[in-house]
Amino acid sequence: MSKANNLNSTIMFTDIVGYSAMINKNQNHALNLLSTHDSIIEPIISNYNGKIIKKIGDAIFAEFPNPLSSINTAIDVQSNLLTRNNISKPDDQIIIRIGLHMGEVIRKDNDLFGHDVNLCSRIESIAPKGGIAASSELVNSLDKKHDIFKREMGHVKLKNITHPQKIYKIY
């Protein structure tokens, strides 16, 4: 029988904008872009001591040792993709959304479950194209000495989440 335990964790979801349409238009090209996407993002996650929990199609679900490492990863990923996209043809661009959250998760085997995992996934879905959205729990956990540029997006109603959540855009 597998063992499950509850813990606080910092988590990230990423997703390629318009990937289903890409697959529909040209499956081989979309799969090549996904491979490029993975080759850019995976080393950055690893560089900040993150761990990929799983890949779900064009999405990555990762866990980090602390909020700052998740934010630095997200900023580094978006910066690398922006640099790449600036020299790529429009059909070769990779634009992603990133959602960040910190909360209680249930670890079972090598996966994470629970309300806060669902919440992070919903935060990713409302992040701006090519942008980063983070929960107030994650942002408020940072030391004041960390000069992270952020803007409050307000209280946002997220799909299947009972109460609106205070969300920040990270720059």
Summary of the structure (lengths in Angstrom):
residues: 171
radius of gyration: 15.8
end to end distance: 43.7
largest distance: 50.9
contacts: 538
relative contact order: 0.18
helix: 40%
strand: 34%
